[in-house]
């Protein structure tokens, strides 16, 4: 689907699926040392609306959120599943970083 690079990894978004409350993204992360891991990221409509007022595609927000998660958790702590609402609480300045990244 699409790819995003970070100093720690390359993030490949493999799929986008609508859910009852928003979207589910499946992704493969190729870490700097060469190993890969599979992850899921959920983005609720309410978070999408809060972050960008619906003006930016959800897939763009998902890519930016995935990059921030990789930078925050690093390889050793990256969860198999994460949610944008949870990332907003855990990563200082998340909302501003998302808005600045698009």
MMTF fields as JSON, N, C-alpha, C and O atoms, coordinates in Angstrom:
{
  "mmtfVersion": "1.0.0",
  "mmtfProducer": "UNKNOWN",
  "numBonds": 407,
  "numAtoms": 408,
  "numGroups": 102,
  "numChains": 1,
  "numModels": 1,
  "chainsPerModel": [1],
  "groupsPerChain": [102],
  "chainIdList": ["A"],
  "bondAtomList": [4, 2, 8, 6, 12, 10, 16, 14, 20, 18, 24, 22, 28, 26, 32, 30, 36, 34, 40, 38, 44, 42, 48, 46, 52, 50, 56, 54, 60, 58, 64, 62, 68, 66, 72, 70, 76, 74, 80, 78, 84, 82, 88, 86, 92, 90, 96, 94, 100, 98, 104, 102, 108, 106, 112, 110, 116, 114, 120, 118, 124, 122, 128, 126, 132, 130, 136, 134, 140, 138, 144, 142, 148, 146, 152, 150, 156, 154, 160, 158, 164, 162, 168, 166, 172, 170, 176, 174, 180, 178, 184, 182, 188, 186, 192, 190, 196, 194, 200, 198, 204, 202, 208, 206, 212, 210, 216, 214, 220, 218, 224, 222, 228, 226, 232, 230, 236, 234, 240, 238, 244, 242, 248, 246, 252, 250, 256, 254, 260, 258, 264, 262, 268, 266, 272, 270, 276, 274, 280, 278, 284, 282, 288, 286, 292, 290, 296, 294, 300, 298, 304, 302, 308, 306, 312, 310, 316, 314, 320, 318, 324, 322, 328, 326, 332, 330, 336, 334, 340, 338, 344, 342, 348, 346, 352, 350, 356, 354, 360, 358, 364, 362, 368, 366, 372, 370, 376, 374, 380, 378, 384, 382, 388, 386, 392, 390, 396, 394, 400, 398, 404, 402],
  "bondOrderList": [1, 1, 1, 1, 1, 1, 1, 1, 1, 1, 1, 1, 1, 1, 1, 1, 1, 1, 1, 1, 1, 1, 1, 1, 1, 1, 1, 1, 1, 1, 1, 1, 1, 1, 1, 1, 1, 1, 1, 1, 1, 1, 1, 1, 1, 1, 1, 1, 1, 1, 1, 1, 1, 1, 1, 1, 1, 1, 1, 1, 1, 1, 1, 1, 1, 1, 1, 1, 1, 1, 1, 1, 1, 1, 1, 1, 1, 1, 1, 1, 1, 1, 1, 1, 1, 1, 1, 1, 1, 1, 1, 1, 1, 1, 1, 1, 1, 1, 1, 1, 1],
  "groupList": [{"groupName": "UNK", "atomNameList": ["N", "CA", "C", "O"], "elementList": ["N", "C", "C", "O"], "formalChargeList": [0, 0, 0, 0], "bondAtomList": [1, 0, 2, 1, 3, 2], "bondOrderList": [1, 1, 2], "singleLetterCode": "X", "chemCompType": "L-PEPTIDE LINKING"}],
  "groupTypeList": [0, 0, 0, 0, 0, 0, 0, 0, 0, 0, 0, 0, 0, 0, 0, 0, 0, 0, 0, 0, 0, 0, 0, 0, 0, 0, 0, 0, 0, 0, 0, 0, 0, 0, 0, 0, 0, 0, 0, 0, 0, 0, 0, 0, 0, 0, 0, 0, 0, 0, 0, 0, 0, 0, 0, 0, 0, 0, 0, 0, 0, 0, 0, 0, 0, 0, 0, 0, 0, 0, 0, 0, 0, 0, 0, 0, 0, 0, 0, 0, 0, 0, 0, 0, 0, 0, 0, 0, 0, 0, 0, 0, 0, 0, 0, 0, 0, 0, 0, 0, 0, 0],
  "groupIdList": [1, 2, 3, 4, 5, 6, 7, 8, 9, 10, 11, 12, 13, 14, 15, 16, 17, 18, 19, 20, 21, 22, 23, 24, 25, 26, 27, 28, 29, 30, 31, 32, 33, 34, 35, 36, 37, 38, 39, 40, 41, 42, 43, 44, 45, 46, 47, 48, 49, 50, 51, 52, 53, 54, 55, 56, 57, 58, 59, 60, 61, 62, 63, 64, 65, 66, 67, 68, 69, 70, 71, 72, 73, 74, 75, 76, 77, 78, 79, 80, 81, 82, 83, 84, 85, 86, 87, 88, 89, 90, 91, 92, 93, 94, 95, 96, 97, 98, 99, 100, 101, 102],
  "secStructList": [7, 3, 3, 3, 3, 7, 1, 1, 3, 3, 3, 3, 3, 3, 3, 3, 3, 3, 7, 1, 1, 3, 3, 3, 3, 3, 3, 3, 3, 3, 3, 6, 6, 1, 7, 3, 3, 3, 3, 3, 3, 3, 3, 3, 2, 2, 2, 2, 2, 2, 2, 2, 6, 6, 7, 1, 7, 2, 2, 2, 2, 2, 2, 2, 2, 2, 2, 2, 2, 2, 2, 2, 2, 2, 2, 2, 2, 7, 7, 1, 3, 3, 3, 2, 2, 2, 2, 2, 2, 2, 1, 6, 6, 2, 2, 2, 2, 2, 2, 2, 2, 7],
  "xCoordList": [0.829, 0.0, 0.873, 0.902, 1.583, 2.5, 3.564, 3.422, 4.631, 5.798, 6.198, 6.047, 6.711, 7.202, 8.504, 8.605, 9.497, 10.79, 10.966, 10.512, 11.636, 11.998, 13.459, 13.921, 14.203, 15.598, 15.718, 16.712, 14.716, 14.77, 14.246, 14.595, 13.41, 12.739, 12.079, 11.93, 11.689, 10.814, 9.463, 9.374, 8.416, 7.063, 6.277, 6.078, 5.837, 5.043, 3.594, 3.295, 2.688, 1.266, 0.757, 0.757, 0.325, -0.102, -1.587, -2.001, -2.397, -3.827, -4.568, -4.13, -5.714, -6.614, -7.994, -8.517, -8.573, -9.875, -10.792, -10.401, -12.003, -12.967, -13.498, -13.71, -13.708, -14.3, -15.569, -15.923, -16.242, -17.458, -17.165, -18.042, -15.935, -15.611, -14.527, -14.146, -14.03, -12.971, -12.252, -12.866, -10.927, -10.104, -9.09, -8.66, -8.727, -7.672, -6.625, -6.942, -5.375, -4.264, -3.345, -2.98, -2.981, -1.989, -0.69, -0.685, 0.409, 1.689, 2.808, 2.732, 3.84, 5.073, 6.169, 6.337, 6.915, 8.022, 9.323, 9.544, 10.178, 11.519, 12.453, 12.647, 13.024, 13.881, 15.252, 15.658, 15.958, 17.25, 18.227, 19.024, 18.183, 19.129, 18.659, 19.352, 17.463, 17.029, 15.874, 15.268, 15.549, 14.423, 13.1, 13.051, 12.028, 10.701, 9.739, 9.948, 8.686, 7.615, 6.302, 6.279, 5.208, 3.879, 3.119, 3.213, 2.359, 1.646, 0.297, 0.055, -0.578, -1.871, -2.018, -1.58, -2.645, -2.916, -4.376, -4.85, -5.098, -6.476, -6.585, -5.903, -7.444, -7.715, -9.228, -9.921, -9.73, -11.168, -11.548, -10.747, -12.798, -13.284, -13.144, -12.77, -13.445, -13.391, -11.97, -11.787, -10.962, -9.573, -9.166, -8.465, -9.599, -9.313, -9.906, -9.248, -11.123, -11.795, -11.084, -10.876, -10.715, -10.035, -8.678, -8.329, -7.928, -6.573, -6.549, -5.77, -7.391, -7.296, -8.642, -8.721, -9.688, -10.99, -11.466, -12.277, -10.968, -11.356, -10.723, -11.046, -9.817, -9.25, -8.141, -7.832, -7.536, -6.433, -6.884, -7.576, -6.502, -6.871, -6.48, -5.397, -7.34, -7.005, -5.714, -4.981, -5.429, -4.217, -2.963, -1.944, -3.026, -1.887, -1.679, -0.546, -2.755, -2.67, -2.121, -1.298, -2.565, -2.084, -0.581, 0.126, -0.093, 1.347, 2.141, 3.162, 1.674, 2.367, 2.334, 3.333, 1.19, 1.057, 1.966, 2.574, 2.062, 2.943, 4.396, 5.146, 4.792, 6.162, 6.434, 7.487, 5.504, 5.669, 5.73, 6.497, 4.926, 4.956, 6.308, 6.858, 6.846, 8.163, 9.235, 10.087, 9.188, 10.183, 10.048, 11.045, 8.828, 8.586, 8.943, 9.664, 8.429, 8.588, 9.903, 10.397, 10.469, 11.659, 11.338, 10.226, 12.295, 12.074, 11.728, 10.858, 12.394, 12.196, 10.837, 10.381, 10.172, 8.913, 7.707, 6.604, 7.889, 6.778, 5.718, 5.998, 4.473, 3.419, 2.91, 3.004, 2.376, 1.806, 0.575, 0.304, -0.168, -1.369, -1.325, -0.975, -1.682, -1.805, -2.946, -3.406, -3.379, -4.505, -4.082, -3.344, -4.539, -4.149, -4.547, -3.798, -5.7, -6.114, -5.098, -4.774, -4.603, -3.601, -2.281, -1.633, -1.892, -0.662, -0.764, 0.216, -1.946, -2.139, -1.873, -1.361, -2.217, -1.992, -0.541, -0.034, 0.124, 1.476, 2.604, 3.663, 2.388, 3.462, 3.225, 2.243, 4.137, 4.033, 4.037, 4.898, 3.073, 3.001, 2.499, 2.665, 1.883, 1.436, 0.579, 0.839, -0.441, -1.354, -0.6, -0.834, 0.3, 1.059, 2.008, 2.19, 2.605, 3.503, 2.757, 3.277, 1.547, 0.72, 0.381, 0.528, -0.07, -0.453, 0.724, 0.555, 1.907, 3.105, 3.634, 4.343, 3.286, 3.836, 3.115, 3.607, 1.947, 1.219, 1.279, 0.71],
  "yCoordList": [-1.192, 0.0, 1.255, 1.991, 1.502, 2.635, 2.435, 1.608, 3.213, 3.035, 4.375, 5.427, 4.313, 5.506, 5.154, 4.121, 6.008, 5.75, 6.574, 7.714, 5.967, 6.587, 6.22, 5.235, 6.967, 6.566, 5.154, 4.469, 4.721, 3.407, 2.281, 1.117, 2.626, 1.564, 2.089, 3.294, 1.131, 1.405, 0.797, -0.373, 1.597, 1.159, 0.978, 1.926, -0.234, -0.557, -0.765, -1.7, 0.109, -0.078, -1.1, -0.856, -2.247, -3.342, -3.309, -3.741, -2.793, -2.798, -1.788, -1.41, -1.361, -0.441, -1.085, -1.462, -1.208, -1.865, -0.983, -0.512, -0.757, 0.006, -0.868, -2.069, -0.236, -0.913, -0.155, 0.838, -0.622, 0.06, 1.446, 2.31, 1.661, 2.939, 3.733, 4.811, 3.227, 3.93, 3.037, 2.475, 2.906, 2.147, 1.284, 1.616, 0.187, -0.701, -0.78, -1.076, -0.51, -0.583, -1.724, -1.865, -2.526, -3.57, -3.094, -2.483, -3.376, -2.885, -3.852, -4.646, -3.762, -4.492, -3.469, -2.518, -3.686, -2.788, -3.536, -4.619, -2.953, -3.475, -2.591, -1.416, -3.176, -2.435, -2.212, -2.931, -1.216, -0.807, -1.969, -1.997, -2.939, -4.059, -5.189, -6.196, -5.022, -5.969, -6.89, -7.481, -7.03, -7.9, -7.201, -5.979, -7.99, -7.431, -7.858, -8.867, -7.076, -7.425, -6.887, -5.876, -7.575, -7.196, -6.506, -6.902, -5.459, -4.658, -4.22, -4.24, -3.823, -3.252, -1.922, -1.758, -0.975, 0.341, 0.662, 0.53, 1.085, 1.493, 3.006, 3.618, 3.584, 5.019, 5.19, 4.805, 5.77, 6.012, 7.285, 8.208, 7.307, 8.5, 9.731, 10.803, 9.581, 10.725, 11.271, 12.485, 10.398, 10.87, 11.532, 12.544, 10.97, 11.563, 12.969, 13.908, 13.099, 14.403, 15.391, 16.55, 14.922, 15.78, 16.261, 17.433, 15.361, 15.695, 16.638, 17.592, 16.381, 17.15, 17.616, 18.091, 17.486, 17.942, 17.238, 17.78, 16.034, 15.278, 15.764, 15.257, 16.75, 17.37, 16.559, 16.767, 15.641, 14.834, 13.378, 12.931, 12.65, 11.248, 10.45, 10.66, 9.547, 8.719, 7.923, 7.69, 7.508, 6.724, 7.564, 7.034, 8.854, 9.741, 9.851, 9.786, 10.015, 10.094, 8.788, 8.805, 7.66, 6.357, 6.216, 5.714, 6.651, 6.571, 7.43, 6.994, 8.64, 9.528, 8.967, 9.02, 8.433, 7.845, 6.635, 6.441, 5.828, 4.656, 5.084, 4.482, 6.123, 6.631, 7.126, 6.834, 7.862, 8.35, 7.196, 7.243, 6.161, 4.986, 4.29, 3.904, 4.127, 3.501, 4.325, 3.773, 5.625, 6.488, 6.483, 6.592, 6.36, 6.359, 5.018, 4.977, 3.92, 2.6, 1.918, 1.082, 2.276, 1.596, 0.116, -0.342, -0.6, -2.0, -2.866, -3.732, -2.639, -3.504, -3.338, -4.249, -2.196, -1.969, -1.788, -1.556, -1.888, -1.661, -2.731, -3.912, -2.335, -3.331, -3.886, -3.231, -5.091, -5.699, -4.927, -4.828, -4.381, -3.593, -2.286, -2.265, -1.205, 0.063, 0.867, 0.601, 1.848, 2.676, 4.139, 4.528, 4.943, 6.345, 7.06, 7.91, 6.736, 7.377, 7.09, 7.973, 5.869, 5.498, 6.226, 6.707, 6.304, 7.02, 8.488, 9.088, 9.068, 10.476, 10.696, 11.745, 9.713, 9.829, 9.561, 10.163, 8.688, 8.254, 9.108, 9.222, 9.706, 10.443, 11.943, 12.5, 12.568, 14.001, 14.784, 14.572, 15.682, 16.516, 15.799, 16.303, 14.627, 13.811, 14.614, 14.61, 15.299, 16.029, 17.04, 17.134, 17.791, 18.8, 18.152, 18.661, 17.036, 16.34, 15.82, 15.875, 15.315, 14.843, 16.026, 15.943, 17.115, 18.284, 18.869, 19.343, 18.841, 19.369, 18.442, 18.88, 17.15, 16.16, 16.051, 15.377, 16.695, 16.532, 17.746, 17.755],
  "zCoordList": [0.0, 0.0, 0.0, -0.987, 1.1, 1.101, 2.168, 3.068, 2.045, 2.902, 3.509, 2.888, 4.731, 5.416, 6.104, 6.765, 5.952, 6.572, 7.831, 7.924, 8.795, 10.056, 10.274, 9.697, 11.079, 11.329, 11.913, 11.676, 12.67, 13.295, 12.397, 12.594, 11.411, 10.67, 9.4, 9.197, 8.551, 7.417, 7.758, 8.129, 7.631, 7.984, 6.7, 5.941, 6.465, 5.28, 5.712, 6.454, 5.246, 5.515, 4.503, 3.296, 5.021, 4.151, 3.828, 2.753, 4.765, 4.528, 5.381, 6.467, 4.848, 5.546, 5.551, 4.502, 6.727, 6.867, 7.699, 8.767, 7.221, 8.007, 9.133, 8.965, 10.286, 11.438, 11.826, 11.19, 12.86, 13.309, 13.871, 13.885, 14.333, 14.967, 14.233, 14.69, 13.118, 12.398, 11.415, 10.508, 11.597, 10.665, 11.413, 12.518, 10.795, 11.278, 10.172, 9.02, 10.539, 9.592, 9.99, 11.157, 9.02, 9.246, 8.629, 7.56, 9.306, 8.822, 9.137, 10.074, 8.334, 8.556, 8.798, 8.035, 9.883, 10.2, 9.943, 10.484, 9.118, 8.905, 9.709, 9.397, 10.746, 11.664, 11.047, 10.133, 11.551, 10.982, 10.855, 9.917, 11.788, 11.739, 10.825, 10.677, 10.201, 9.191, 9.552, 8.658, 10.832, 11.196, 10.891, 10.75, 10.792, 10.536, 11.631, 12.305, 11.795, 12.732, 12.177, 11.474, 12.502, 12.034, 13.161, 14.322, 12.799, 13.792, 13.248, 12.041, 14.168, 13.825, 14.541, 15.679, 13.852, 14.413, 14.154, 13.026, 15.194, 15.009, 15.16, 15.983, 14.359, 14.367, 14.392, 13.451, 15.473, 15.599, 14.852, 14.707, 14.38, 13.695, 14.582, 14.105, 15.872, 16.785, 16.901, 16.984, 16.907, 16.961, 15.652, 15.656, 14.544, 13.238, 13.169, 12.722, 13.606, 13.599, 14.529, 14.172, 15.717, 16.684, 16.148, 16.293, 15.538, 15.092, 13.896, 13.874, 12.905, 11.653, 11.114, 9.982, 11.902, 11.442, 10.191, 9.44, 9.959, 8.78, 7.491, 6.417, 7.577, 6.376, 5.728, 4.555, 6.469, 5.952, 5.937, 6.852, 4.92, 4.788, 6.042, 6.588, 6.499, 7.649, 7.446, 8.407, 6.221, 5.979, 6.222, 6.665, 5.941, 6.211, 7.72, 8.198, 8.461, 9.92, 10.478, 11.393, 9.941, 10.408, 10.191, 11.065, 9.041, 8.761, 9.733, 10.264, 9.961, 10.897, 12.316, 13.034, 12.714, 14.051, 14.201, 15.254, 13.164, 13.211, 13.368, 14.137, 12.641, 12.767, 14.187, 14.754, 14.753, 16.125, 17.119, 18.081, 16.892, 17.775, 17.705, 18.736, 16.511, 16.335, 17.05, 17.746, 16.879, 17.518, 19.039, 19.752, 19.53, 20.979, 21.628, 22.625, 21.051, 21.665, 21.31, 22.067, 20.159, 19.643, 19.383, 19.648, 18.879, 18.509, 19.712, 19.626, 20.816, 21.981, 22.639, 23.33, 22.447, 23.137, 22.245, 22.741, 20.941, 20.021, 20.196, 19.989, 20.584, 20.773, 19.444, 18.406, 19.495, 18.291, 17.834, 16.637, 18.794, 18.488, 19.268, 20.448, 18.599, 19.312, 18.703, 17.593, 19.463, 19.085, 19.155, 20.061, 18.217, 18.182, 19.473, 19.956, 20.036, 21.295, 22.4, 23.194, 22.448, 23.447, 23.175, 24.104, 21.92, 21.563, 21.943, 22.383, 21.775, 22.146, 23.625, 24.014, 24.455, 25.897, 26.278, 27.224, 25.574, 25.949, 25.384, 26.001, 24.222, 23.558, 23.739, 23.248, 24.445, 24.714, 23.397, 22.542, 23.245, 22.049, 20.813, 19.702, 20.979, 19.849, 18.862, 17.659, 19.383, 18.496, 17.634, 16.429, 18.253, 17.518, 16.505, 15.399, 16.891, 15.967, 14.75, 13.636, 14.949, 13.831, 12.918, 11.698, 13.517, 12.724, 11.957, 10.834, 12.544, 11.887, 10.8, 9.894, 10.891, 9.966, 8.655, 7.749, 8.505, 7.249, 6.382, 5.291]
}
